[in-house]
Amino acid sequence: MLVAQKNERPTANLNGMTQFADLTMVQRPAATTERAPGRAVPAKGGGAHGFFEVTEDVSELTKADFLQPGRRTPVYARFSSVAGALGSADTVRDPRGFAVRFGTRQGNYDLAGNSTPVFFIRDPRKVLDFIRSRNRQGDTSGNDMRWDFWTSTPESAHQVTILMTDRGIPWAWANMNGYAGRTYLWENPSGVKFWVKYHWKTEQGVVTFTDAEARAMVAEDPDFHLRGLRASIARGEDPVWRLETQVMPFEAAADYRVNPFDLTKVWPHADFPPVTVGRMVLNRNPENRVAPATLEPASTAPAIGPGWQVGEIVRAAHAKHRADDPFAQPGALYRDVLTEPDRVHLVTNIANHLRDGVQPDVLTRALAFWSDVDAQLGARVAKAMTDSGRRRPLSLRTTLR
């Protein structure tokens, strides 16, 4: 039963008890215990309208209508912080949400992702613990709870390593890549199935803040990313991303060396080279500046899906494959991908992050955590912490004391 006026109550008789058939009455008190919208992830964000155009022929891989050669589809892209509340600064160290809504002829296809190719967890049962570890606490704004969770969750090592590089703070939303992260299922016109991963590659080039630059920008303009996207489009400098996919034959998933459905792992490009599909151009700012779009990851397009179970292959991210090791890929990233200047920045960024409120017992675990990623990296982080005497980096909080 719905009641037209919120102050009216259906009762059993003139002065009787309120009936629980009044849905308005039942639901309104629940609002006092729900999560504050400003703290829900990812609360702070913005976006723009544009189009996606298929530039290559991938019709042998998928029969999805909007991915056929030459097709142009309207899109809305939303970028956001992950941990930050609605009033947080844009240039803090954090993954960025990267979500795209395709307005296909068959309905909306919402593709949610992040600015990093992996995530902190692969087990959905840990989501609530992860979110709580990133919320600000009443007695501190430091990083103790984050490091407590990360060091208790080895699978987070890959994401934390990427986050602590300079890519953890992009210069602008237009200067970062996007990754759907999850593994999706494509089907071609002949009924042949493939596993795919989506990558949005910025054509503006990847540009990042240093840790010091980002801290300064927090004070100068906390809405730097939000303002920058809108201003760029208003000037006619429309940002562009190239959509690439990695394609795995359906049968290869069962015995591939790492679990292809594990959100904390990447597929090496040597095994599955990127295949270009098309490009996304954002060229129109939203007229409504108040409420950003809400996307639904369960909204998919025909011939594309998560494919939770297809025949004997089950999308089980927790199942171990022969080369699954939570520290193997982050270790390879440190040794084989990062340049020496990148490694120096990584060590500095880790040390600065650890100085911000991390307690001694958690710090001990953090040093062991980085040694597990790479012995040299662990030693360099320990030396950086010793050399600094665990002084907090200069900030507004310390100067006002």
N, C-alpha and C positions, 0 to 999 in steps of 0.2 A: 504494500500500500504506500503510495506517495502522497504527501500532504502539500497543498499549494503554498501555504504560509508557514515559515519556519517556527513561528510562535504558537501555532495551533497544535493541539494534541488530540488524537482520537482516544477516547477512554471507554471503559466497559459500560459506564452509565454517566449521568450528569456529573457526579463527583467521584467517579470510580478511578481505578488504577489505569495508568497509561498502557496502551497495548504495544507489544513488541512487534506488531505488524507494521508499525510506523517506521519505515526504513530511514526517513529523514532524521528522526530522533535517535535511532540506533547508531547511525553513521556519524553524526555531528560530534558527539563526545569523543569518538575515536581520533578526531583530529588533534586532540590535546596530547596524545601519546605517539603520534606518528613522527617520523624523522623530519627535522626542519628542512624544507626544500633547499635552502641556501647551503646546507651541508651535504646534501646528497651528491654522489659522484655520477657523472662529472658535471658539477653545478655551473661553473663559470665557463662560458664559451661564446662563440659567435660563428657566423658562416656567411655564405653567399650562394646565389643562384648561378646557373650556367648550363653547359651542355657537355655530353660525352659523345665523341664521334669515333666509330670504329675505322681505323686506318689500315688494318691488315686483315688478311683472310684467315680466320680460325674456324671456318665452317666444318672442317674435318674433325674438330675437337668438340664442338658444341652446336646444338641446334637451337639454343636460346635465341629468340627473335631479336632482342636488342643488341646481340653480339654478332649479327650478320654483317658482311662487308658494306661499308658506306652508311650504316644506320646511325642516325643522330638522335640522342635521347636527352630530354631535359633532366637536370640534376640539381640537387641542393646538397652542399657539403657543409658539415659542421665540425669545427675544431674546438678543443676544450682542454682544460687542465684535468687531471685525474684525482689528485688528492685535495686540491685547493677548494675552499669554500667559496661562496659567491663573491665575497669581498677580498679574496686573496690576490696577490700580485701575479702577473703573467710570467715573469722571468725568474721563477724559482725552479730548482732542479726537480723535474717531474716528467713522466711520460705525457704525451699529449694525445687526446682522443682525436681520431681521424675517421669520420663517418660520412658515407655518401648515400643519398637516396636517389635511385634511378626511377624516373617516372615512366615506366615502360608501358607499352600498349596493353599489356596483360595485368597492369597494376604496379604498385610500388615494390621495388626491390631495395631493401635497406642493407647496406654492407658496412658493418661496424668494425673499427680497428683502432690502431694506435700508431704513434710515430716510431715505434720500435717493432722489429719482426717477431719478438718473443714477448712473454709476459712473466710475472712473478710466480705464478702457480699453474699447475696442470690439473689439480684436483678441485672441483667446484665446492667441495665441502669446506675448503679453507677460505672461501671468499669473505665471509663475515669477519674472520680473524684478521685477514689482510686489510680490509677496510678499517677496522677498528685500530689497527696498528698505525694507520696514517692520519687518524683524526687528532686534532690538537687536544691536549689534556688540560685539566684545570690548573695544575700546579707547574706546568712547564710547556714551552713551545719548542723544546729540543727534539733531537732525533733518536732518543733512547728506545722508544717502542718500535720504531722502524727497524733498527738494527737488531733488536731482540727477536722480531719476527723473521727477518732475513737470515740471521745466523742459525735460527732454529728450523729453517726451511731450505735445505741445500739446493732444491730445484730452482730457487730464485737467483742463483749465482749468475746465470747468463744475463738476465734482465738487469740485475744490479750493476754488473760490469759495464753494460752499454749505457746505463743511466749515469754512471760516474764519469764517462768520457764527456768531451765537450758537446756531443750530440744530445746530452741530457738537458741542454738549454738552447733551443734553436733561436736564431736571430729573429725570425718571423715565421708565421705559419706557412707562408709561401716558400720558405727556404728549408722545409723539412719534407722527408719522405713519409709515406703512409703505408701501413701493412695490415691486411685483414687478419693475419695471424693464424686463424683457424684454417683447417683444411676443408675444402668444399668438393662437391662431386659434380662433374660435367658429364653429359651424355650427348653423343653425336647422332646424326640422322639414322645411322645404322644400328643404334642401340649400344654401341661400344662406350664404356664408361672410363673416366679418368679422374684422378685426384688432382686438385689444383690449389695453389696458393696465389693470392693477389698481392701485388706490390705497386704502389703509386710512387713514381720517381719524379721529383721536382725538376722542372726544366729551368728554374731560376738558379739552380745550384744550391748545394747544402752549405749554409752559413750558420755559425753558432756564436754564442757569447762565451767569453772566458768567465770563470767563476767570479772574478773581481768586477768585470763589466756588468754581469747580471745583478750582483748585489747593489751596485750603484743605480741601476735602472729601476730596481724595486722602489727606491725612494723618489726617483725622478718622475716615473710614469708607470704606475701599477697596471695600467690597461694598455701597455705598449703593443701587444700582439693584436688585441681587439681593434684598437684604433688604426694600426698599420694596415690590416687587410681592407678595412673600409676605405681608407685614404687611397690605397693603391688602385682599387677598382674605380674610385671616383676620378682619379687622374688618367684613367684609360690604360693603366698598366695591369692588364688582366693576367693573373697567375695561371700557370699551365702545369699539369702533371701528366706523365706518360704511364699508362696502365700496362704492366707486365705481369705475366703469370709463369709460375713453374708448374709443369705438367708431369705427373707420375702415372705410368700405366697402372690400371686398376689392380692387376694381380701382384704388382711389385710391392704393394703396401704390406702384405702379410709377413714377408721376411726381410724387409729393408733393415739396414743395420741399426738405425734409430727409429723409434716409434714415430711414424709420420703424422700422427694425430696429437702429439705432445706439444702443447703450446709454449713450452720452454725451450724447444729445439728449432733449428733452422734446417732446411734442406740445402746442402752444399751446391753451389752453382755448377761445380764440376760434374755433379751427378745429374742435375736437372737444370739446364741452362734456361735463362729467362726468355719468354716468348712475348713479343710486343703485340698488344691488342688494339690500343687506340689512345686517345688523349682526352683529358678533361680540362675545360676552360671555364673559369669563374668570371663572369662579366657583369653581374647585376647585384647590387646590394639589396638586402631585404628592406621593405618599407616599414615593417613592424620591428622596432628596435627593442621591444620589451621582452617578448617571449620567443626564444630560439626553438627550432623544430625539435620534436621528439621522435627519434627513430626506433624502429622495432626490428631487432636482428632476426626474429622469426619470420619476417616478411620476405619471402623469396620469390624467384621467378621460375616459370616452367622450364624444365630441363636442367635446373640448378638446385642443389640442395645439400644439406649437411650429410645425408646418407648415413644415418646412425648405424644401420645394419643392412648390408647388402650381401646376400648369400652367406658365406662363412666368414667374411671379413667384418669385424665389429670395430666401430670407432671407439676404442677404449684407450684413453690417453695415459692411463696408469700402467698399462701392460708393458713390461720391460722387454726390449729387444737386445740383441747381443752386444751392441756398442753403446748402450745407454749408460751414461755417467754424467751426473749433473755438473761436474767441473771440467769435462773434456772440451766442450765447445767454447766456454769463456776463456779457458786457458789458451786454446788455439787463436782466439781473437786477440788476446794480449801479445802472444809471441809472433804470430804470422800476419796479422792484418794491420795492427796499429804501428805507426811510425814511432821513432824514439821521442820526438816532441809530443806525440799523442800519449805515450806512456808517462812522460813527465807530468803532463796535465792530469792524467788519470790519478796518479799518486797524490798530487796536490789536492785534487777535488775530493778524493776519499778522505784524506787527512782533515781537510776543512769540515767535511760533513761529520766526521767522528768527534771533532772537538765540540760540536754543538749539543751538549747535554747528555752524551753517552756515558753511562756509568761504568766503573772499572770492570765489573764482571762481564758486562756485555762487550766492552772493548777487548777484553782478552779473547772472547769468542770471535770477534770481528777479525782480529789479526790472524787467528787460525783459519778463518773462512777464506781470507785472501791468500794464505799460504797453500790452501787446497786448490785454489784456482791456478796459482803458479808460485813456486817457492821464491823466485826472485821478486815477484810482485809483493808477496807477503813481507819479505825482508825490507823492501823499499818503503812500504807503508809504515812498518814498525819504526824505521829510522826517522821518517818524517815526523811521526808522533813524538819520538824521543827528542829530536832536535828542536821541536817547537815548544817543548815543555808543557804540551797540551793547553796552550793559550787559545782562548777563543778568538776567532777572526774579528777584526774591528767591525762594529756594527752600531746602529743607533741605540740598541739596548745597552751596550757596554758604555757608550760615551755619555749616556744620561745618568749613569749610576753615580 
